[in-house]
Structures are given as structure tokens and as C-alpha cells.
Amino acid sequence: MYRILVVEDDRNTHQVIREFLKEAGYDVTDAYDGEEAIIRFYEGRFDLVVLDIMTPKKNGIEVLREIRSLSDTPVIMLTALSDEYTQIKSFDLQADEYVTKPFSPIVLVKRVSALLRRSRPINKTTVCFEDIAVDFSAYSVTKNGKPLSLTTKEIEILKVLIENQGNVLSRMQILDAVWGFDSNIADRIVDTHIKNLRKKLGCTAIHTVKGIGYRFEAAE
């Protein structure tokens, strides 16, 4: 499961962000000021940080500078400030996204999902696991050297799962990654595609995490 550090001093805003991220299947850690944010970041490994610029004790720019001295963890800056200087300063320090208040928490979750997906691309054209080989450039799959008939969507779902190997993805996260943010398709369609994938692949690499979603776990 992806771990996200949320740094926001406004309790109401913080609670809304936390609830929407948890509903989307993310593990959320809280920090309410800049000093606490840095301590939390040192304590754990996070996949992404949602960081308010106007935090007490240390502001978001200072926290971002500290994070960048330690890692390239994706960071979404969150602020009521919309002036050009603040945005440029954020990007100079290698912020990955910039969201201005007021914002839609649903859109924020979509941005989180997209940023996590971009930050973990598959670096190889062909991926092998168990007795299966997947060529993502050719959209072809073989099992013991024999071709399997997978649909485009099934291969795209498999790609998303492999890119996030070891992490639990919710149905909504998979839906967003494969069908897009604006899709009106019910998230249960993911279950149908996963069922078909398992049947065609005949492998044990795709695991169901009850009440959350799916995880890909297989040795290459």
C-alpha cells in the first residue's frame, strides 16, 4: 500500500484530505507543522508528500528543501497562495505538482494517483515472471513460449500492477490509470478484467487484498 505524508496545519482541510486519500486506498501519516513533517519524513519511507506551503515553525518551502536534500520523493505543494514567485520557488526546488486552494479533494486524489503512476514507470520493454513473458511495446504475452490472447485493457491493467509491484492498488486507482480520470465506468469492471487475467495467465502473481484491491507480487 502506498504511504503518503500529509502536511497541513488547518485541521478541517487536513481531515478532508486524509479521509479522501484513505478512501482511495492509501496509508496516510499526519503532520501539522513543518518541524513535525521533517521528523515524520525521517522516521518513515513515503511514496508521496502532500505539503502545504503556509505551515507553522517551518514553512513548506523549507520542508521541501529538506526533503530534496534527502530524496526525490514526489511532492505536491498545497497552498492558498497563487502568486508567480511562490510557484516558481516551488518548482525551483523540484516540487512535482502545485495545487491552489480552494481545491477539489477528488481532483487532489486523482493528481496523487497520476503522480505515483508517472514516478514508477516500467523501464524494460519485456517483463518476465513465473513462465510468462509480457512485451509491452508489442502488446503481446506468451506463456511457456506460446502466445496468449489478452485484450488491450487486460495488458494495460497488468502493466499498472507490475509497475506498482508489492503495493496494493484500489479498484479506483486501477480504473483511473487504465480508463482515465473522466471515465464513468463502474469500478467493479476491474474485478471482471482481473478475473479474466488470472484465468488466461494461469499464475498466482495477482493477489486480492480484501476490502482494498489488488497487489502484484512475483519474482522475475
C-alpha positions as CSV (number, residue, x, y, z in Angstrom):
1,M,0.0,0.0,0.0
2,Y,1.3,3.5,-0.9
3,R,2.3,5.6,2.1
4,I,1.5,9.3,1.9
5,L,2.6,12.1,4.3
6,V,0.1,14.9,4.6
7,V,1.4,18.2,5.9
8,E,-1.3,20.7,6.6
9,D,-1.9,22.8,9.7
10,D,-5.6,23.5,9.1
11,R,-7.4,20.7,10.9
12,N,-10.5,20.7,8.8
13,T,-8.6,20.7,5.5
14,H,-6.3,18.1,6.8
15,Q,-9.1,15.8,7.8
16,V,-10.8,16.1,4.4
17,I,-7.5,15.2,2.6
18,R,-6.9,12.3,4.9
19,E,-10.4,10.8,4.5
20,F,-10.4,11.0,0.7
21,L,-6.9,9.5,0.5
22,K,-7.7,6.7,2.8
23,E,-11.0,6.0,0.9
24,A,-8.8,5.7,-2.2
25,G,-6.7,3.0,-0.5
26,Y,-3.7,5.0,0.6
27,D,-1.9,4.7,4.0
28,V,-1.8,8.3,5.4
29,T,0.6,9.7,8.0
30,D,-0.2,13.2,9.5
31,A,2.0,16.2,10.2
32,Y,0.6,19.6,11.3
33,D,3.7,21.8,11.1
34,G,7.0,21.9,9.3
35,E,9.2,20.6,12.1
36,E,6.8,17.6,12.6
37,A,6.8,17.0,8.9
38,I,10.6,16.7,8.7
39,I,10.6,14.3,11.8
40,R,7.9,12.1,10.2
41,F,9.8,12.1,6.9
42,Y,13.0,10.9,8.6
43,E,11.1,8.2,10.5
44,G,9.4,6.5,7.6
45,R,9.6,5.7,3.9
46,F,6.9,7.6,2.0
47,D,5.8,7.3,-1.6
48,L,4.5,10.8,-1.9
49,V,4.1,14.0,0.2
50,V,1.2,16.4,0.1
51,L,2.7,19.6,1.5
52,D,1.1,22.9,2.5
53,I,3.3,25.9,2.0
54,M,2.0,28.0,4.9
55,T,2.9,25.7,7.8
56,P,4.0,26.9,11.2
57,K,7.5,26.5,12.6
58,K,9.0,25.7,9.2
59,N,7.1,26.7,6.1
60,G,6.5,24.3,3.2
61,I,9.4,25.8,1.1
62,E,11.8,24.9,3.9
63,V,10.4,21.5,4.3
64,L,10.6,20.9,0.5
65,R,14.2,21.9,0.6
66,E,14.9,19.4,3.4
67,I,13.1,16.6,1.6
68,R,15.0,17.3,-1.6
69,S,18.3,17.0,0.3
70,L,17.3,13.5,1.3
71,S,15.3,12.0,-1.6
72,D,13.4,12.5,-4.9
73,T,10.0,11.5,-3.3
74,P,7.2,13.1,-5.3
75,V,5.8,16.2,-3.6
76,I,2.5,18.0,-4.3
77,M,2.6,21.6,-2.9
78,L,-0.7,22.7,-1.5
79,T,-1.4,26.4,-0.8
80,A,-3.7,29.4,-0.9
81,L,-1.0,31.4,-2.4
82,S,-1.3,31.8,-6.2
83,D,1.5,34.4,-6.9
84,E,4.0,33.6,-9.6
85,Y,7.0,33.9,-7.2
86,T,5.7,31.1,-4.9
87,Q,5.0,28.8,-7.8
88,I,8.5,29.4,-9.3
89,K,10.2,28.9,-6.0
90,S,8.3,25.6,-5.5
91,F,9.3,24.3,-8.9
92,D,12.9,25.5,-8.5
93,L,13.1,23.2,-5.5
94,Q,11.7,20.4,-7.7
95,A,8.1,20.2,-6.5
96,D,6.2,17.8,-8.8
97,E,2.8,19.4,-8.6
98,Y,1.2,22.7,-7.4
99,V,-2.4,22.8,-6.2
100,T,-4.0,26.1,-5.2
101,K,-6.7,26.3,-2.5
102,P,-9.7,26.0,-2.7
103,F,-9.4,22.7,-4.4
104,S,-11.5,19.6,-5.0
105,P,-10.3,16.7,-2.8
106,I,-11.4,14.3,-5.6
107,V,-9.1,16.1,-8.1
108,L,-6.3,16.0,-5.5
109,V,-6.6,12.3,-5.2
110,K,-6.5,12.0,-9.0
111,R,-3.4,14.0,-9.1
112,V,-1.8,11.8,-6.4
113,S,-2.7,8.7,-8.4
114,A,-1.3,10.2,-11.6
115,L,1.9,11.3,-10.0
116,L,2.6,8.0,-8.4
117,R,2.0,6.3,-11.7
118,R,4.4,8.6,-13.5
119,S,7.0,8.1,-10.8
120,R,7.2,4.3,-11.2
121,P,7.4,3.5,-14.9
122,I,8.4,0.1,-16.3
123,N,12.0,0.6,-17.5
124,K,12.0,-2.6,-19.5
125,T,10.1,-3.4,-22.7
126,T,9.7,-7.1,-21.7
127,V,8.9,-8.3,-18.3
128,C,9.1,-12.0,-17.3
129,F,7.6,-13.7,-14.2
130,E,6.9,-17.3,-13.5
131,D,6.5,-18.8,-17.0
132,I,5.1,-15.7,-18.6
133,A,6.7,-13.0,-20.7
134,V,5.0,-9.7,-21.5
135,D,6.2,-7.4,-24.3
136,F,4.6,-4.1,-23.5
137,S,5.8,-2.4,-26.7
138,A,4.2,-5.1,-28.9
139,Y,1.2,-5.7,-26.5
140,S,1.9,-9.4,-26.6
141,V,2.0,-12.1,-23.9
142,T,3.4,-15.6,-24.0
143,K,3.3,-18.5,-21.6
144,N,6.0,-21.1,-21.9
145,G,6.7,-19.5,-25.3
146,K,3.1,-19.9,-26.6
147,P,1.1,-16.7,-27.3
148,L,-1.9,-15.8,-25.1
149,S,-4.9,-13.8,-26.3
150,L,-5.1,-10.8,-23.9
151,T,-7.2,-7.7,-24.7
152,T,-5.5,-4.3,-24.7
153,K,-7.2,-3.3,-21.4
154,E,-6.0,-6.6,-19.8
155,I,-2.4,-5.8,-20.8
156,E,-2.7,-2.2,-19.5
157,I,-4.0,-3.4,-16.2
158,L,-1.2,-5.9,-16.0
159,K,1.3,-3.1,-16.7
160,V,-0.1,-0.9,-13.9
161,L,0.0,-3.8,-11.4
162,I,3.6,-4.6,-12.4
163,E,4.7,-1.0,-12.2
164,N,3.4,-1.0,-8.6
165,Q,4.7,-4.4,-7.6
166,G,4.3,-5.0,-3.9
167,N,1.8,-2.2,-3.4
168,V,-1.9,-2.6,-3.1
169,L,-3.9,-0.7,-5.7
170,S,-7.6,0.1,-5.2
171,R,-10.1,-0.5,-8.0
172,M,-10.4,3.2,-8.4
173,Q,-6.6,3.6,-8.8
174,I,-6.6,0.9,-11.5
175,L,-9.6,2.4,-13.2
176,D,-8.0,5.9,-13.2
177,A,-4.7,4.5,-14.6
178,V,-6.3,2.5,-17.4
179,W,-9.5,4.2,-18.3
180,G,-8.7,7.8,-17.3
181,F,-9.9,10.3,-14.7
182,D,-13.1,11.2,-16.6
183,S,-14.3,7.7,-17.0
184,N,-17.9,6.9,-15.9
185,I,-17.2,3.2,-15.9
186,A,-18.1,1.4,-12.6
187,D,-15.1,0.3,-10.7
188,R,-16.3,-3.3,-10.5
189,I,-15.4,-3.7,-14.1
190,V,-11.8,-4.0,-12.8
191,D,-12.9,-7.2,-11.0
192,T,-14.1,-8.7,-14.2
193,H,-10.8,-7.9,-16.0
194,I,-8.7,-9.2,-13.2
195,K,-10.7,-12.5,-13.2
196,N,-10.1,-12.9,-16.9
197,L,-6.4,-12.0,-16.5
198,R,-6.0,-14.7,-13.9
199,K,-7.8,-17.3,-16.0
200,K,-5.7,-16.5,-19.1
201,L,-2.3,-16.2,-17.3
202,G,-2.8,-19.2,-15.0
203,C,-0.4,-17.7,-12.5
204,T,-0.5,-16.7,-8.8
205,A,1.1,-13.3,-9.1
206,I,-2.1,-11.2,-8.8
207,H,-3.3,-11.2,-5.2
208,T,-6.7,-9.9,-3.9
209,V,-6.4,-7.7,-0.8
210,K,-9.9,-8.0,0.7
211,G,-11.7,-4.7,1.0
212,I,-9.0,-2.7,-0.8
213,G,-8.0,-4.0,-4.2
214,Y,-5.2,-5.9,-5.8
215,R,-1.4,-6.4,-5.5
216,F,1.1,-7.9,-8.0
217,E,3.8,-10.0,-6.3
218,A,6.0,-12.2,-8.3
219,A,9.8,-12.9,-8.8
220,E,11.1,-12.0,-12.2
